[in-house]
Amino acid sequence: MTTSRTSFSGAWRWLAPLCLLLAVSLPLAAQDRTAVIGARAALQPWSDPLEALGTLRADESVTLSATVTELVAELNFRDGEAVEAGRMLIRLEDGEEQAQLRAAQALRDERRSAVERLTQLQSRNMAPRADVEDSQARLRQVEAEIQGLEARLTNYRLRAPFDGVVGFRNISVGSLVTPGTELVTLDKLDVMKLDFSVPELYLAILEPGLPLSARSVAFPDELFEGEVSSIGSRIDPVSRSVTIRAEIDNPELRLRPGMLMEVILQRSPRQAVVVPEAALIPSGDRQYVLVIDESDENRVERREVRVGERRIGQAEILEGLEPDELIVSHGVQRAREGDRVQLLGIADDETSIREILEAHRDEGDA
């Protein structure tokens, strides 16, 4: 009861000056009509918000590690640098392996020449076919060894597997690394994954593609838009919640993995007729609005409506009102059904109530 009295008192302190301004803002000749401010019933996107907390992850993330024991020979990146896929980031000393590769390549050339000579001799019946086949087998053997050496050499050159941003460099040229040593991190940040959980109660209405918005304490004045990309296949038996993964575009790379985000999931997106919440007139368990008939000198009709979801300052109308109909948004306490009202103005996104009242007050002063 205390909360209701406080809310009513606060609302009356706001409405009292408004009613006074409405009363004095008209010329005396027009004060036989009730002064009101109108609003259009607007058809606009609407949804039922569901709030949650989520954690950001990189779209792709990897930690490049050593697979051999060797010294670092070259570092080809700076802390926090954006790199392209395929770029060599780290080269390890590979002199011994390069020497083995050159020796194998020389042996391949020798055996290839032997195969060619024996093939020519065999074509003139001057060499047994078995010798040709043996030389071809030895050539294939050395070619396989070369492929193995070339494959091992890739372990000495660590390349970026995708476009991304490298982390801090914690090694130096000449450092000895061993298998498993973490050398550098790489994150793809142009798209971020946002993981959050919602109660299993909402599982039936969740689907990929649902829009959402998210905020971070690091950027309190900015809203990041995204959509649900996938829904977890399991329900947590302890929290009775399901994990949702969404994707958020991050072209300026301001968001970072690990950030906490306040998520508002837009459930059941739809087009709805929306009116200012101040235009509603409660009567028991019913709601009414005052519709202004512009074709009948602004005569007021009291009409029952069915209200859906509400937001701060707005209400969804399910039945009883059509888009673009004009209703009384301020001054509903003084207007009565059948009255012809004096329309001071129509409040919308471009014209505020304060601007309408100030304009009429200036006209009265003039």
C-alpha positions in Angstrom: 0.0 0.0 0.0 2.9 2.4 0.7 4.2 1.9 -2.8 0.9 2.6 -4.4 0.4 5.9 -2.4 3.9 6.9 -3.3 3.4 6.2 -7.0 0.1 8.0 -7.0 1.6 11.0 -5.2 4.4 11.2 -7.7 2.1 10.9 -10.7 -0.2 13.7 -9.3 2.8 16.0 -8.7 3.6 15.6 -12.4 0.0 15.8 -13.7 -1.0 18.8 -11.7 1.3 21.3 -13.5 0.3 19.7 -16.8 -3.4 20.2 -16.2 -2.7 23.8 -15.2 -0.7 24.4 -18.3 -3.4 22.8 -20.4 -6.0 25.1 -18.8 -4.0 28.4 -19.3 -2.4 27.7 -22.6 -5.6 28.4 -24.6 -7.0 31.7 -25.7 -10.1 32.5 -23.7 -12.4 32.0 -26.7 -11.3 28.4 -27.0 -11.5 27.4 -23.3 -15.0 26.1 -23.7 -13.3 22.9 -25.0 -11.1 20.6 -23.0 -7.5 21.0 -24.0 -5.7 17.7 -24.7 -2.6 16.4 -26.4 -3.0 13.5 -28.8 -1.0 10.6 -30.1 -1.3 8.2 -33.0 -1.6 4.5 -32.5 1.5 3.3 -34.3 2.2 -0.1 -35.9 5.8 -0.9 -35.0 8.0 -3.9 -34.2 7.3 -5.4 -30.8 8.6 -8.2 -28.7 8.6 -9.6 -25.2 12.0 -8.9 -23.6 13.8 -11.6 -21.6 16.8 -10.5 -19.6 19.9 -12.6 -18.9 23.7 -12.3 -18.3 26.1 -13.6 -20.8 29.8 -14.0 -21.5 31.6 -13.1 -24.8 33.8 -15.5 -26.7 35.8 -15.0 -29.8 34.3 -16.4 -33.0 37.5 -18.4 -33.5 40.3 -18.7 -30.9 43.5 -20.7 -30.7 46.8 -20.9 -28.8 49.7 -21.7 -31.0 52.1 -24.1 -29.3 55.4 -25.7 -30.1 55.5 -29.4 -31.2 59.3 -29.7 -31.3 62.2 -28.8 -29.1 64.2 -26.0 -30.7 65.3 -22.3 -30.4 63.2 -19.4 -31.6 64.8 -18.0 -34.8 62.3 -15.3 -35.8 59.2 -13.5 -34.5 57.0 -11.8 -37.1 54.3 -10.0 -35.1 53.7 -7.3 -32.5 51.5 -7.4 -29.5 47.8 -6.9 -30.5 48.5 -6.9 -34.2 45.8 -7.9 -36.7 47.2 -10.6 -39.0 45.9 -12.4 -42.0 45.4 -16.2 -42.4 48.6 -17.9 -43.6 51.0 -15.3 -42.3 54.1 -16.8 -40.6 54.2 -15.6 -37.0 57.1 -17.7 -35.5 60.0 -19.5 -37.1 62.1 -22.0 -35.1 65.7 -23.0 -36.0 65.5 -25.7 -38.7 69.0 -25.8 -40.2 69.5 -29.5 -39.6 66.1 -30.4 -41.1 66.8 -28.1 -44.1 70.1 -29.9 -44.7 68.4 -33.3 -44.6 65.9 -32.0 -47.1 68.6 -30.9 -49.5 70.3 -34.2 -49.2 67.1 -36.1 -49.9 66.4 -33.8 -52.9 69.9 -34.5 -54.3 69.3 -38.2 -53.9 66.0 -37.9 -55.7 67.6 -36.2 -58.6 70.2 -39.0 -58.8 67.6 -41.7 -58.7 65.4 -40.0 -61.2 68.3 -39.9 -63.7 69.0 -43.6 -63.0 65.3 -44.4 -63.8 65.5 -42.4 -67.1 68.7 -44.2 -68.2 67.4 -47.7 -67.3 64.1 -46.9 -69.0 65.9 -46.0 -72.3 68.1 -49.1 -72.1 65.1 -51.3 -71.4 63.3 -49.8 -74.4 66.2 -51.2 -76.5 66.2 -54.5 -74.7 69.6 -53.6 -73.1 68.5 -53.7 -69.5 66.2 -56.1 -67.6 62.8 -54.8 -66.7 63.4 -55.8 -63.1 66.2 -53.2 -62.8 63.9 -50.5 -64.1 61.2 -51.4 -61.5 63.8 -51.5 -58.7 65.1 -48.0 -59.7 61.5 -46.6 -59.8 60.8 -48.0 -56.3 63.9 -46.4 -54.9 62.8 -43.1 -56.5 59.4 -43.4 -54.9 61.1 -44.1 -51.6 63.2 -41.0 -51.6 60.2 -38.9 -52.8 58.2 -40.1 -49.7 61.2 -39.2 -47.5 61.1 -35.7 -49.0 57.4 -35.4 -48.3 58.0 -36.4 -44.7 60.8 -33.9 -44.2 58.7 -31.1 -45.7 55.8 -32.0 -43.4 58.1 -31.9 -40.4 59.4 -28.5 -41.5 55.9 -27.1 -41.1 56.3 -27.7 -37.3 59.2 -25.1 -37.4 57.0 -22.4 -38.9 53.9 -21.4 -37.0 51.4 -19.6 -39.3 48.0 -17.9 -38.5 45.2 -20.4 -39.3 42.7 -17.6 -39.8 42.4 -13.8 -39.8 42.6 -12.4 -36.3 44.4 -10.5 -33.6 47.4 -11.9 -31.8 47.9 -11.5 -28.0 50.9 -10.6 -26.0 54.4 -11.8 -27.1 55.9 -13.6 -24.1 58.9 -15.1 -25.9 62.1 -13.7 -27.5 64.4 -14.7 -30.3 66.8 -17.4 -28.9 64.3 -18.8 -26.4 64.3 -22.6 -26.1 60.8 -24.0 -26.6 59.6 -27.6 -26.0 56.5 -29.5 -27.2 53.4 -28.0 -25.5 55.0 -24.6 -24.9 52.3 -21.9 -25.5 53.8 -19.3 -27.9 51.0 -16.9 -28.8 47.2 -16.6 -28.9 45.1 -15.7 -31.9 41.5 -14.5 -31.7 39.0 -13.7 -34.5 37.1 -10.7 -33.1 35.1 -9.3 -36.0 32.2 -11.5 -34.9 31.7 -12.4 -31.2 29.9 -15.4 -29.7 27.7 -14.6 -26.7 26.8 -17.4 -24.4 24.0 -17.0 -21.8 21.4 -19.2 -20.0 17.7 -18.9 -19.7 15.2 -21.0 -17.8 13.9 -24.1 -19.5 10.4 -22.6 -19.2 11.2 -20.6 -22.4 12.6 -23.5 -24.4 9.4 -23.8 -26.6 9.7 -20.2 -27.9 13.4 -20.2 -28.5 14.7 -20.6 -32.0 17.7 -19.5 -34.1 17.4 -16.1 -35.6 15.7 -14.4 -32.6 17.0 -10.9 -32.2 18.7 -9.6 -29.1 20.5 -6.6 -27.8 23.4 -6.5 -25.3 25.2 -3.9 -23.2 28.5 -3.8 -21.4 29.7 -1.7 -18.5 32.7 -0.8 -20.7 30.3 0.9 -23.2 27.2 1.9 -21.1 25.8 4.2 -23.8 26.0 1.7 -26.7 23.7 -1.1 -27.6 25.1 -4.1 -29.5 22.7 -5.9 -31.7 22.8 -9.6 -32.6 20.7 -12.8 -33.0 20.5 -16.3 -31.6 22.7 -18.7 -33.7 22.1 -22.0 -31.7 20.4 -23.5 -28.7 22.1 -26.0 -26.4 21.1 -29.6 -26.7 20.9 -30.2 -22.9 19.2 -28.8 -19.9 21.3 -28.2 -16.8 19.8 -30.5 -14.2 20.9 -28.2 -11.4 19.8 -24.7 -12.6 17.1 -26.1 -15.0 18.3 -23.7 -17.7 19.4 -24.0 -21.3 22.4 -22.4 -22.8 21.9 -20.1 -25.8 24.6 -18.9 -28.2 24.2 -15.7 -30.1 26.4 -13.9 -32.6 27.2 -10.1 -32.4 29.0 -8.2 -35.1 32.1 -6.4 -33.8 33.6 -4.5 -36.8 35.5 -2.0 -34.6 36.9 -4.8 -32.4 35.9 -3.1 -29.2 34.3 -6.2 -27.6 36.7 -8.7 -26.1 36.4 -12.4 -25.1 35.5 -12.8 -21.5 33.4 -9.6 -21.2 30.2 -9.7 -19.2 27.1 -8.6 -21.2 23.6 -7.7 -20.1 21.4 -9.4 -22.6 17.8 -8.6 -23.6 16.4 -11.4 -25.8 13.5 -10.3 -28.0 11.0 -13.1 -27.7 8.0 -13.5 -30.1 9.0 -10.6 -32.5 5.9 -9.2 -34.2 4.2 -6.1 -35.5 1.9 -4.5 -32.9 -0.3 -1.5 -32.4 1.4 0.6 -29.7 0.1 3.6 -27.7 1.5 5.7 -24.9 0.8 4.0 -21.6 -0.5 7.3 -20.2 -3.4 7.1 -22.7 -4.9 4.0 -20.9 -7.9 4.5 -18.6 -8.2 1.6 -16.1 -11.7 0.7 -14.9 -11.7 -2.5 -12.8 -10.1 -5.2 -14.9 -10.8 -3.3 -18.2 -8.8 -0.7 -20.1 -10.2 2.1 -22.2 -8.8 4.9 -24.4 -10.3 8.1 -25.7 -10.4 8.1 -29.5 -10.6 11.5 -31.2 -12.8 11.6 -34.3 -11.1 14.2 -36.5 -14.0 14.1 -39.0 -16.5 15.2 -36.3 -14.7 18.3 -34.9 -12.5 16.2 -32.6 -15.3 14.5 -30.8 -14.1 12.0 -28.2 -15.2 8.3 -28.1 -14.5 6.2 -25.1 -13.4 2.7 -26.4 -12.5 -0.5 -24.6 -9.2 -2.1 -25.7 -7.4 -5.3 -24.8 -3.8 -4.6 -23.6 -0.9 -7.0 -24.2 2.6 -6.5 -23.0 3.9 -3.2 -21.6 7.2 -1.4 -21.7 8.3 1.8 -20.0 5.9 4.4 -21.3 4.3 2.2 -24.0 1.6 -0.5 -24.2 0.7 -3.0 -26.8 -3.0 -3.0 -28.0 -4.3 -6.4 -29.0 -7.8 -5.4 -29.8 -10.0 -2.3 -30.1 -7.7 0.1 -31.9 -6.4 0.4 -35.5 -3.1 1.8 -36.6 -3.0 5.6 -37.1 -6.1 6.3 -35.1 -5.8 9.4 -33.0 -6.2 9.1 -29.2 -5.9 11.4 -26.2 -2.5 10.8 -24.6 -2.6 13.6 -22.0 -5.6 15.3 -20.5 -7.6 12.0 -20.2 -8.7 13.0 -16.7 -10.6 16.0 -17.9 -12.0 14.8 -21.2 -15.4 13.0 -21.3 -17.0 10.8 -23.9 -18.9 12.9 -26.5 -17.0 16.1 -25.8 -15.3 18.0 -28.5 -11.8 18.7 -27.4 -9.2 21.3 -28.3 -6.2 19.4 -29.7 -3.0 21.3 -28.7 -0.8 19.0 -30.8 0.2 15.4 -31.5 3.2 14.0 -29.6 5.5 11.8 -31.4 9.2 11.0 -31.8 9.8 14.4 -33.3 7.6 16.5 -31.1 7.6 16.3 -27.3 4.8 17.2 -24.9 7.0 20.0 -23.5 7.5 21.5 -27.0 3.7 21.5 -27.6 2.9 23.2 -24.3 5.6 25.8 -24.7 4.4 26.6 -28.2 0.8 27.2 -26.9 2.0 29.1 -23.9 3.9 31.5 -26.2 0.8 31.9 -28.4 -1.2 32.8 -25.2 1.4 35.3 -24.1 1.4 36.9 -27.6 
